[in-house]
Amino acid sequence: MTQSVSIRYAGRSLFRHVRRTILSIVGIGVACGLSLFMVAFVRGEGTMMLNAAAGSGIGHIRIVPAGWLNARDNNLRIHQWQDMLIALRRHPDVTIAAPHMRIEGLLAMGTRSIGVELVGVDPNTEQAVNRLVRTVTEGRYLLPGEQGSTVIGQAIAERLAVTVDDQLMVTATDQHGQIAAAMLRIVGLIEIGSRDLESTLCHVAMDDVAQLSGQSDAGDLTLMVRTPKQLDRVQAALKTRLPVTVSVVTWKDIMPEMASAVKIDETWTRLIVSIIMIVAFLGIASAQLAAVLERRREFAVLSALGMKHGRLVYVMVVEGLILGLLGGITGLILGSAAAYYVATEGIDFTKFYGEGDWSMSNMLIDPVFYGEFGWWLIPLAFVLALSATLLSSIYPAWYASRTDPATALRVDN
């Protein structure tokens, strides 16, 4: 029996039992489509977490003083940061580079006070790197070169009972341990929808932080990159260009708990996809084995006519391959439709959990989760479908090759 004849025979064998074949194809397609949807959703979730972390002021990558990651000490500074900032802004992978100075301080109005982290920013770049301050609810954001002004979160304003144009007293400890104080005029209030984030939002000019801390060097350089999915490559490239006095860290290093959560979601998705495909594999194997048992006499006749066991195995594998291709196409249609919907329309979790606080670990999360859609769905669909069908054909093919013609053709009295 030639190869082309074997393929035609396998095709005819499948469609002699149309109902069983269609059910097998649908089963493969549903399992494959569900797997594609889950992978697309979790990949989109990972991208959303990255964007949420980066857009909440953390950035894709940060240049920090050596040792900062372990100590998280705001008193550590980057020396000669201006030259470093210019070089980073010229780097082809960097789209935005924003300097920051940070210091712990106490804001006070009369007898009311609140502890905050004062963040010294460059008004020219801060709103591009931090989406939390892009929309000012009342007043305006800081202007380039402006000193003695601040933009604070609405929660801080309510705690201190202040509004735009009010004066706040800020006190902090400088690098020598001495108390330093200054007056700041409120020029803008920002309402985010998260009380936790609003309670930590206090932006001032870098010169104001420098005067309070007694240090003029930047505390970090926050970067947004052109290709966020290639952070490891960009991080490695920057490490070779920057001095050993600084560390190049990503958002995953700064927020390891969030990075771990994304990894856990990916692991669970792989596990669930594996379970779904195993169930599909068992169903296909059962159907294939039932077909073999029904065709024992047929296989016995073919063996008696000279068909070798290897050719018989080949026929069964071809049948599995045909099922896999048709199931893969079905799964691709179902999975792509679902993945496209979740990538364009998203899933609004406020319908399930309400309009509450969607902040987590000092970052603001979009309650509408979007999946990921792309050409990668095509090979994944066929890899899943063909793997399941080919593996499920192994035992039925082996069983068929073990058929004894004399026993199979024996007529019981």
C-alpha positions as CSV (number, residue, x, y, z in Angstrom):
1,M,0.0,0.0,0.0
2,T,1.6,3.3,-1.1
3,Q,1.7,6.4,1.1
4,S,-1.0,8.2,-0.9
5,V,-3.2,5.2,-0.7
6,S,-2.7,5.0,3.1
7,I,-3.7,8.6,3.4
8,R,-6.8,8.1,1.4
9,Y,-7.7,5.0,3.4
10,A,-7.2,6.9,6.7
11,G,-9.5,9.7,5.4
12,R,-12.2,7.3,4.3
13,S,-12.0,5.4,7.6
14,L,-12.6,8.6,9.6
15,F,-15.6,9.6,7.6
16,R,-17.3,6.3,7.7
17,H,-18.4,7.2,11.2
18,V,-19.2,10.9,10.6
19,R,-20.8,11.5,14.0
20,R,-17.9,10.1,16.0
21,T,-15.4,12.0,13.8
22,I,-17.3,15.3,14.2
23,L,-17.6,14.9,17.9
24,S,-13.8,14.2,18.1
25,I,-13.1,17.3,16.1
26,V,-15.5,19.5,18.2
27,G,-13.9,18.1,21.4
28,I,-10.4,18.9,20.2
29,G,-11.6,22.3,18.9
30,V,-13.3,23.3,22.2
31,A,-10.3,22.2,24.3
32,C,-7.9,24.0,22.0
33,G,-10.0,27.1,21.8
34,L,-10.5,27.3,25.6
35,S,-6.7,26.9,26.0
36,L,-6.0,29.7,23.5
37,F,-8.4,32.0,25.3
38,M,-6.8,31.3,28.7
39,V,-3.3,31.8,27.4
40,A,-4.3,35.0,25.6
41,F,-6.0,36.4,28.7
42,V,-3.1,35.7,31.1
43,R,-0.5,37.1,28.6
44,G,-2.6,40.2,28.4
45,E,-2.8,40.3,32.2
46,G,1.0,40.2,32.4
47,T,1.3,43.0,30.0
48,M,-1.3,45.0,31.9
49,M,0.5,44.5,35.2
50,L,3.8,45.7,33.5
51,N,2.0,48.8,32.2
52,A,0.3,49.5,35.5
53,A,3.6,49.3,37.4
54,A,5.5,51.3,34.8
55,G,2.7,53.9,34.4
56,S,2.3,54.5,38.2
57,G,5.7,56.1,38.4
58,I,7.8,53.0,38.9
59,G,8.9,52.9,35.3
60,H,10.1,50.0,33.3
61,I,13.6,50.4,34.5
62,R,15.3,52.4,37.2
63,I,18.8,53.5,37.6
64,V,19.5,53.6,41.4
65,P,22.5,53.9,43.6
66,A,24.4,50.7,44.3
67,G,22.9,49.0,47.3
68,W,19.5,50.8,47.1
69,L,17.5,47.7,46.2
70,N,18.4,46.0,49.5
71,A,18.4,49.1,51.7
72,R,15.6,51.2,50.0
73,D,17.3,54.2,51.6
74,N,16.2,57.6,50.1
75,N,19.4,59.2,51.4
76,L,21.4,57.3,48.8
77,R,22.2,59.4,45.7
78,I,23.5,59.1,42.2
79,H,26.6,61.2,41.6
80,Q,27.1,63.0,38.2
81,W,23.6,62.1,37.3
82,Q,23.1,64.9,34.8
83,D,25.7,63.4,32.4
84,M,24.1,60.0,32.9
85,L,20.6,61.4,32.2
86,I,21.8,62.9,28.9
87,A,23.4,59.6,27.8
88,L,20.3,57.6,28.7
89,R,18.0,60.0,26.8
90,R,20.1,59.3,23.7
91,H,19.9,55.6,24.1
92,P,17.9,54.0,21.3
93,D,15.9,51.8,23.6
94,V,14.9,54.6,26.0
95,T,11.9,56.7,25.3
96,I,11.7,58.7,28.5
97,A,14.2,59.3,31.3
98,A,13.0,61.2,34.4
99,P,15.1,62.1,37.4
100,H,13.7,62.0,41.0
101,M,14.8,63.0,44.5
102,R,13.0,61.5,47.4
103,I,12.9,62.5,51.1
104,E,10.6,61.6,54.0
105,G,8.8,64.7,55.4
106,L,6.0,66.0,57.5
107,L,3.3,68.2,56.0
108,A,1.4,70.4,58.4
109,M,-1.4,72.9,58.4
110,G,-2.2,74.3,61.8
111,T,-2.4,71.5,64.3
112,R,-3.0,68.9,61.5
113,S,-0.1,66.9,60.0
114,I,0.6,63.9,57.9
115,G,3.8,62.0,57.0
116,V,4.6,61.7,53.3
117,E,7.4,61.0,50.9
118,L,8.2,64.2,49.1
119,V,9.2,63.4,45.5
120,G,11.3,66.0,43.7
121,V,10.4,65.8,40.0
122,D,11.3,67.4,36.7
123,P,7.9,68.9,35.5
124,N,9.1,68.5,31.9
125,T,9.1,64.7,32.0
126,E,7.1,63.6,35.1
127,Q,3.7,63.6,33.5
128,A,5.0,61.4,30.7
129,V,6.4,58.8,33.0
130,N,3.7,58.8,35.7
131,R,0.0,58.6,34.6
132,L,-1.2,59.3,38.1
133,V,-0.4,63.0,37.7
134,R,-1.5,63.5,34.1
135,T,-4.9,64.8,35.2
136,V,-5.0,67.4,37.9
137,T,-8.4,67.6,39.4
138,E,-8.1,71.1,40.8
139,G,-5.5,73.7,39.9
140,R,-2.5,72.7,37.7
141,Y,0.7,70.7,37.8
142,L,4.1,72.0,38.6
143,L,5.8,74.3,36.0
144,P,9.4,74.1,34.9
145,G,11.7,76.1,37.2
146,E,8.9,76.6,39.8
147,Q,10.0,76.4,43.4
148,G,8.1,76.5,46.7
149,S,5.0,74.8,45.2
150,T,3.5,71.3,45.6
151,V,0.9,69.1,44.0
152,I,-0.7,66.7,46.5
153,G,-3.3,63.9,46.5
154,Q,-6.9,64.6,47.4
155,A,-6.7,62.4,50.5
156,I,-3.9,64.5,51.9
157,A,-5.8,67.7,51.2
158,E,-8.9,66.3,53.0
159,R,-6.7,65.1,56.0
160,L,-5.2,68.5,56.3
161,A,-8.4,70.4,55.4
162,V,-6.6,72.5,52.7
163,T,-7.2,73.4,49.1
164,V,-5.4,75.1,46.2
165,D,-3.4,78.2,47.1
166,D,-3.1,77.2,50.8
167,Q,0.3,77.2,52.3
168,L,1.8,74.0,53.9
169,M,4.7,73.8,56.3
170,V,7.0,70.9,55.4
171,T,9.7,69.6,57.8
172,A,12.3,67.0,57.0
173,T,15.7,65.8,58.2
174,D,18.7,66.7,56.1
175,Q,21.8,64.5,55.5
176,H,23.4,65.6,58.7
177,G,20.4,64.8,60.9
178,Q,19.3,68.5,61.2
179,I,15.7,69.6,61.0
180,A,15.0,71.6,57.8
181,A,11.7,73.4,57.1
182,A,10.1,75.2,54.2
183,M,6.7,76.6,53.1
184,L,5.0,75.1,50.1
185,R,2.0,76.6,48.2
186,I,-0.5,74.1,46.9
187,V,-0.9,74.6,43.2
188,G,-2.8,71.4,42.3
189,L,-4.9,68.6,43.8
190,I,-5.1,65.1,42.2
191,E,-7.9,62.7,42.7
192,I,-7.1,59.1,41.5
193,G,-9.9,57.1,43.0
194,S,-7.6,55.3,45.4
195,R,-7.3,56.7,48.9
196,D,-4.0,54.8,49.5
197,L,-2.3,56.3,46.4
198,E,-3.7,59.8,47.1
199,S,-2.2,59.6,50.6
200,T,1.3,59.1,49.2
201,L,1.2,61.7,46.4
202,C,3.3,64.8,47.1
203,H,5.3,66.2,44.2
204,V,7.6,69.2,44.5
205,A,10.5,70.7,42.5
206,M,13.8,68.9,42.7
207,D,15.4,72.1,44.0
208,D,13.0,72.1,47.0
209,V,14.0,68.6,47.9
210,A,17.7,69.5,47.5
211,Q,17.4,72.4,49.9
212,L,15.5,70.3,52.5
213,S,17.9,67.3,52.3
214,G,21.1,69.2,51.7
215,Q,21.9,67.0,48.7
216,S,21.7,68.0,45.1
217,D,22.2,64.6,43.5
218,A,19.3,62.6,42.1
219,G,18.0,59.6,44.0
220,D,16.9,57.6,40.9
221,L,16.5,57.9,37.1
222,T,13.2,56.3,36.0
223,L,13.1,55.0,32.4
224,M,10.4,54.0,30.0
225,V,11.6,51.8,27.2
226,R,10.6,51.2,23.6
227,T,10.2,47.5,23.9
228,P,8.8,46.6,27.4
229,K,8.8,42.9,26.6
230,Q,12.6,42.9,26.1
231,L,13.4,44.4,29.5
232,D,16.0,41.8,30.3
233,R,17.9,42.6,27.1
234,V,17.7,46.4,27.7
235,Q,18.7,45.9,31.3
236,A,21.8,43.9,30.3
237,A,22.7,46.5,27.7
238,L,22.5,49.4,30.1
239,K,24.6,47.6,32.7
240,T,27.5,47.5,30.3
241,R,27.3,51.2,29.7
242,L,26.8,52.5,33.3
243,P,29.3,52.7,36.1
244,V,29.4,50.2,39.0
245,T,28.3,52.9,41.4
246,V,24.7,52.5,40.2
247,S,22.4,49.5,39.7
248,V,20.0,48.9,36.8
249,V,16.8,47.4,38.2
250,T,13.4,46.6,36.5
251,W,9.9,46.9,37.9
252,K,10.1,43.2,38.8
253,D,13.1,43.9,41.1
254,I,11.3,46.8,42.7
255,M,8.0,45.0,43.1
256,P,8.9,41.3,43.4
257,E,5.6,40.4,45.0
258,M,3.7,41.6,41.8
259,A,6.2,39.9,39.5
260,S,5.6,36.7,41.5
261,A,1.9,37.0,41.2
262,V,2.2,37.2,37.4
263,K,4.4,34.2,37.4
264,I,1.9,32.3,39.6
265,D,-0.9,33.1,37.2
266,E,1.2,31.9,34.2
267,T,2.0,28.7,36.1
268,W,-1.7,28.0,36.9
269,T,-2.6,28.7,33.3
270,R,-0.1,26.1,32.1
271,L,-1.5,23.6,34.6
272,I,-5.1,24.2,33.6
273,V,-4.3,24.1,29.9
274,S,-2.4,20.8,30.5
275,I,-5.5,19.4,32.4
276,I,-7.8,20.5,29.5
277,M,-5.6,18.9,26.9
278,I,-5.2,15.7,28.9
279,V,-9.0,15.3,29.1
280,A,-9.2,15.9,25.4
281,F,-6.3,13.4,24.9
282,L,-8.2,10.7,26.8
283,G,-11.4,11.4,24.9
284,I,-9.7,11.1,21.6
285,A,-7.7,8.0,22.6
286,S,-11.0,6.4,23.7
287,A,-12.7,7.2,20.4
288,Q,-9.6,5.9,18.4
289,L,-9.5,2.7,20.4
290,A,-13.2,2.1,19.9
291,A,-12.6,2.5,16.2
292,V,-9.8,0.0,16.3
293,L,-11.9,-2.6,18.1
294,E,-14.7,-2.1,15.5
295,R,-12.2,-2.6,12.7
296,R,-10.3,-5.6,14.0
297,R,-11.5,-7.9,11.2
298,E,-10.7,-5.2,8.6
299,F,-7.1,-4.9,10.0
300,A,-6.8,-8.7,10.1
301,V,-7.7,-8.8,6.4
302,L,-5.2,-6.1,5.5
303,S,-2.5,-7.9,7.5
304,A,-3.3,-11.2,5.8
305,L,-3.0,-9.4,2.4
306,G,0.5,-8.3,3.3
307,M,0.2,-4.9,5.0
308,K,3.1,-4.6,7.4
309,H,2.6,-3.5,11.0
310,G,4.5,-0.3,10.4
311,R,2.1,0.7,7.6
312,L,-0.9,0.0,9.9
313,V,0.6,2.2,12.6
314,Y,1.2,4.9,9.9
315,V,-2.5,4.7,8.9
316,M,-3.6,5.3,12.5
317,V,-1.2,8.1,13.0
318,V,-2.5,9.7,9.8
319,E,-6.0,9.5,11.1
320,G,-4.9,11.3,14.3
321,L,-3.1,13.9,12.2
322,I,-6.2,14.6,10.1
323,L,-8.3,14.9,13.4
324,G,-5.6,17.2,14.8
325,L,-5.6,19.5,11.7
326,L,-9.4,19.8,11.6
327,G,-9.5,20.2,15.4
328,G,-6.8,22.8,15.3
329,I,-8.7,24.8,12.7
330,T,-11.9,24.6,14.8
331,G,-10.0,25.5,17.9
332,L,-8.3,28.4,16.1
333,I,-11.6,29.8,15.0
334,L,-13.2,29.5,18.5
335,G,-10.1,30.6,20.4
336,S,-9.2,33.5,18.1
337,A,-12.7,34.9,18.2
338,A,-12.7,34.8,22.0
339,A,-9.1,36.2,22.2
340,Y,-10.0,39.0,19.8
341,Y,-13.0,39.9,21.8
342,V,-11.1,40.1,25.1
343,A,-8.2,41.9,23.4
344,T,-10.5,44.6,22.0
345,E,-13.4,44.8,24.4
346,G,-11.8,43.5,27.6
347,I,-13.5,42.1,30.7
348,D,-14.8,44.8,33.0
349,F,-14.3,43.4,36.5
350,T,-16.2,46.2,38.1
351,K,-19.3,44.3,37.1
352,F,-18.2,41.5,39.5
353,Y,-16.3,43.5,42.2
354,G,-17.8,47.0,42.0
355,E,-16.2,50.4,41.6
356,G,-13.9,50.1,44.6
357,D,-10.3,50.8,45.1
358,W,-8.3,49.3,42.3
359,S,-4.8,50.1,43.6
360,M,-2.3,47.5,44.6
361,S,1.3,47.8,45.9
362,N,1.4,51.6,45.1
363,M,0.2,51.2,41.6
364,L,-3.2,51.8,39.9
365,I,-4.7,48.8,38.1
366,D,-7.2,49.3,35.2
367,P,-10.4,47.3,36.2
368,V,-11.0,46.4,32.6
369,F,-8.6,43.5,31.8
370,Y,-7.5,43.1,28.2
371,G,-6.1,39.9,26.6
372,E,-3.4,39.6,24.0
373,F,-4.1,38.8,20.3
374,G,-1.6,38.0,17.7
375,W,-0.2,35.6,15.1
376,W,1.2,33.4,17.8
377,L,-2.3,31.9,18.2
378,I,-1.9,30.0,14.9
379,P,1.1,27.9,15.8
380,L,-0.1,27.4,19.4
381,A,-3.5,26.1,18.2
382,F,-1.9,23.5,15.9
383,V,0.8,22.5,18.4
384,L,-1.9,21.8,21.0
385,A,-4.3,20.0,18.7
386,L,-1.7,17.9,16.9
387,S,0.1,17.0,20.1
388,A,-3.1,15.8,21.7
389,T,-4.2,13.8,18.7
390,L,-0.9,12.3,17.8
391,L,-0.2,11.2,21.4
392,S,-3.7,9.8,21.7
393,S,-3.1,7.7,18.5
394,I,-0.1,5.9,19.9
395,Y,-1.8,3.2,22.0
396,P,-4.7,2.5,19.5
397,A,-2.0,2.3,16.7
398,W,0.1,-0.1,18.8
399,Y,-3.0,-2.2,19.6
400,A,-4.0,-2.4,16.0
401,S,-0.5,-3.5,15.0
402,R,-0.8,-6.3,17.5
403,T,-3.9,-7.7,15.9
404,D,-3.6,-11.4,15.1
405,P,-5.3,-12.1,11.7
406,A,-6.2,-15.7,12.7
407,T,-7.8,-14.7,15.9
408,A,-9.6,-11.7,14.5
409,L,-11.0,-13.6,11.6
410,R,-12.2,-16.6,13.6
411,V,-15.9,-17.1,13.5
412,D,-17.5,-18.0,16.8
413,N,-20.1,-20.7,16.7
